[in-house]
């Protein structure tokens, strides 16, 4: 059995009876991603909203967050291996970016989201009084970063992410939660964030000696 198939099955993403074109494409993407990222250690990131407030509490806000994540992914050039966004925090499994590092990626994502969501709230007259006393922070100042050094750990983190909405009682099945990478792995569906997109990576070419 190909490693990509074992990887997907081990992550609880693919059943033995799911085959066909869509699964083949997902399997090939995962295998290609694994080949390109071999020797790298992905980062598993957890970031929470300030005091666990539900700053990601609506579908519209989660969509906004994912659009911003995709913007930063293209600019910083890194591969997203998996993600999930729930009302008060998110998890992200990503490669090392070619521009900057995980800290600068998180800084960009968090700042852009906070600026946009606060700007939207200030436009709402019903909520304007909330800002007269000073804006509350959107995010906790720090985030948790775990270096994923084995395939077993990568599978474990993906499984945890995709089952998180079920564990929290948000849905009954992982595929019912639109704001995770589960449907990409199971159905090959493209979401707001491209998963296992290694075309974003560029080869660095050493300049010839003068």
Secondary structure by P-SEA (a helix, b strand, c coil): ccaaaaaaaaacccccccccaaaaaaaaaaaaaaaaaccbbbbbbbbbccccccccccaaaaaaaaaaaaaaaaaacccccccccccccbbbbbcccccccaaaaaaaaaaaaaaaaaaaaaaccccccccccccccccccbbbbbbbccaaaaaaaaaaaaacccccccccccccccccccccccccccccccccccccbbbbbbcccc
